[in-house]
Amino acid sequence: MIRPIKYIESIEEIVEIHLKTIEISGGGTDGIINLQPLQTCMHHIQNDEYYPTFVDKLTHLVFVANKSHSFLDGNKRIAIALGMKFLLNNGYLFVVQKFAEKMEAVSYHLAAGRITKDLLREIICSIIYEDDYSEELKLKILKAFNAGL
């Protein structure tokens, strides 16, 4: 039996996660710019026609949180925190720490435009289902990271 996916409950929960993330991670401005992209994202990822798999949903959530600049500060951090919350909500406790560690650098390069949504999906899929990145994926990540040099 397939378990139903547990989504983040509300935009208010996202704002609360943002405030806690800013507080715990060393500060920053806690202002809101525009929550509409995150609200739309939360609605869209519940539609299996748009995002049929758990990885597709998680990828879109992280991508939108990172790129939409919904908050004055901490958009890269909130992308990671929301991804971790989504993983926890759905029983992926075993992968949350690895996700947090690996996504720190990925989130930076995603915000800078060096990582595409497709590459982000590959990275997230690897974090969840593999012990380590494949050699091919390592090369793709290295190429993306080095594009900023």
C-alpha positions as CSV (number, residue, x, y, z in Angstrom):
1,M,0.0,0.0,0.0
2,I,1.3,3.4,-1.0
3,R,1.3,5.9,1.9
4,P,-0.2,9.3,1.1
5,I,2.2,12.1,0.9
6,K,2.1,14.5,3.9
7,Y,2.5,18.1,2.7
8,I,3.5,21.2,4.7
9,E,0.2,22.3,6.2
10,S,0.1,26.1,5.4
11,I,1.9,29.2,4.4
12,E,1.9,30.1,8.1
13,E,3.9,27.0,8.9
14,I,6.4,28.0,6.2
15,V,6.7,31.5,7.8
16,E,7.2,29.9,11.2
17,I,9.9,27.5,9.8
18,H,11.6,30.6,8.2
19,L,11.7,32.5,11.5
20,K,13.1,29.4,13.4
21,T,15.6,28.8,10.6
22,I,16.8,32.5,10.7
23,E,17.1,32.3,14.5
24,I,18.9,29.0,14.7
25,S,21.3,29.6,11.7
26,G,22.9,32.8,12.8
27,G,20.4,35.5,12.1
28,G,19.4,37.7,9.3
29,T,16.3,39.8,8.4
30,D,13.0,38.0,8.9
31,G,10.9,40.1,6.6
32,I,8.6,38.8,3.9
33,I,8.7,40.0,0.3
34,N,6.1,37.8,-1.5
35,L,4.7,34.5,-0.3
36,Q,2.6,33.9,-3.5
37,P,5.3,31.8,-5.2
38,L,5.5,29.5,-2.2
39,Q,1.7,29.3,-1.9
40,T,1.4,28.4,-5.5
41,C,4.1,25.8,-5.2
42,M,2.4,24.2,-2.2
43,H,-0.8,23.9,-4.3
44,H,1.0,22.6,-7.4
45,I,3.1,19.9,-5.8
46,Q,-0.2,18.3,-4.5
47,N,-1.2,17.7,-8.2
48,D,0.2,14.4,-9.4
49,E,-0.3,15.4,-13.0
50,Y,2.3,18.2,-12.5
51,Y,4.6,16.4,-10.0
52,P,3.9,12.7,-10.1
53,T,6.7,11.4,-7.8
54,F,7.9,12.3,-4.3
55,V,11.3,13.4,-5.8
56,D,9.5,15.7,-8.3
57,K,7.5,17.3,-5.5
58,L,10.5,17.8,-3.3
59,T,12.6,19.1,-6.1
60,H,10.0,21.7,-7.0
61,L,9.5,22.8,-3.4
62,V,13.3,23.3,-2.9
63,F,13.7,25.0,-6.3
64,V,10.8,27.5,-5.7
65,A,11.8,28.2,-2.1
66,N,15.4,28.9,-3.3
67,K,14.7,30.9,-6.4
68,S,11.5,32.9,-5.6
69,H,13.0,35.3,-3.0
70,S,9.9,35.1,-0.8
71,F,11.8,36.4,2.1
72,L,14.2,39.3,2.6
73,D,16.9,36.9,3.9
74,G,17.4,33.2,4.3
75,N,15.9,32.0,1.0
76,K,18.7,29.4,0.5
77,R,18.3,28.3,4.1
78,I,14.5,28.1,3.9
79,A,14.8,25.9,0.8
80,I,16.9,23.4,2.7
81,A,14.7,23.6,5.8
82,L,11.5,23.1,3.8
83,G,13.1,20.1,2.0
84,M,14.1,18.6,5.4
85,K,10.6,19.2,6.8
86,F,9.0,17.5,3.7
87,L,11.4,14.5,4.1
88,L,10.6,14.2,7.8
89,N,6.8,14.5,7.2
90,N,7.1,11.5,4.8
91,G,9.2,9.1,6.9
92,Y,12.6,9.9,5.3
93,L,14.3,10.4,8.7
94,F,17.3,8.4,7.6
95,V,18.3,10.9,4.9
96,V,17.5,14.3,6.5
97,Q,21.1,14.9,7.8
98,K,22.7,13.9,4.5
99,F,20.2,16.1,2.7
100,A,21.1,19.1,4.9
101,E,24.8,18.6,4.5
102,K,24.8,18.1,0.8
103,M,22.3,20.7,0.0
104,E,24.2,23.5,1.6
105,A,26.6,24.0,-1.3
106,V,23.9,23.0,-3.8
107,S,21.6,25.6,-2.6
108,Y,24.2,28.3,-3.0
109,H,24.9,27.3,-6.6
110,L,21.2,26.9,-7.3
111,A,20.5,30.5,-6.2
112,A,23.4,31.7,-8.4
113,G,21.9,30.0,-11.4
114,R,24.6,27.4,-11.9
115,I,22.4,24.4,-11.1
116,T,19.4,23.7,-13.2
117,K,16.1,22.2,-11.9
118,D,16.9,19.0,-13.8
119,L,20.3,18.7,-12.1
120,L,18.7,19.5,-8.7
121,R,16.3,16.6,-9.3
122,E,19.2,14.3,-10.0
123,I,21.0,15.4,-6.9
124,I,18.0,15.0,-4.7
125,C,17.2,11.6,-6.1
126,S,20.8,10.5,-5.4
127,I,20.7,11.9,-1.9
128,I,17.6,9.9,-1.1
129,Y,18.2,6.6,-2.9
130,E,22.0,6.2,-3.2
131,D,24.9,6.0,-0.7
132,D,26.9,8.6,-2.7
133,Y,26.7,10.5,-5.9
134,S,27.6,8.5,-9.0
135,E,30.8,9.5,-10.8
136,E,28.7,10.9,-13.6
137,L,26.7,13.1,-11.2
138,K,29.8,14.2,-9.4
139,L,31.2,15.5,-12.7
140,K,28.0,17.3,-13.5
141,I,28.0,19.0,-10.0
142,L,31.7,19.9,-10.3
143,K,31.1,21.4,-13.7
144,A,28.1,23.4,-12.4
145,F,30.1,24.6,-9.3
146,N,33.1,25.6,-11.4
147,A,30.9,27.6,-13.8
148,G,31.0,30.4,-11.2
149,L,34.8,30.7,-11.2
